[in-house]
Amino acid sequence: MKKATIITLILLGVLCLATGSLAVEKGKGFFWNGTHWAKSSLDGKLGYIWGISNLADEEVAGAAKVGKVACLSAAVQKEMEANSAMKLVEDIDKFYRDNPGMTSKTVLEVILRNSKLVCTPGSPAGATKK
């Protein structure tokens, strides 16, 4: 039992280090783009959509509590309210299929490319541009 616990902890440590090395690659954060998207299963794509949706919900709620602005997250929230996760996956798939030279665009950029929901600087949390 003790040996299994130690092996599990070692594997978790290696996983954390590997994930951390991806995040700091090229000195900036790791963002999914068309290359990552194309290699993902439907479950992976839906998981990504639901994950950023949950993160957006948390950030907007936290920003509102302290009177801060969470424009990007508010825009993601609005996109999720307007579309199902499956619809967003289909739209993202279609974008990358129709624009094979744009695989370097992040999935988040693709989701928000037509959004008129991103708020202007200085607006309160959750406000959107007109």
Secondary structure as UniProt FT lines:
FT   HELIX           2..23
FT   HELIX           25..27
FT   HELIX           34..38
FT   HELIX           42..66
FT   HELIX           71..82
FT   HELIX           85..98
FT   HELIX           100..102
FT   TURN            103..104
FT   HELIX           107..112
FT   TURN            113..114
FT   TURN            121..122
FT   TURN            125..126
//
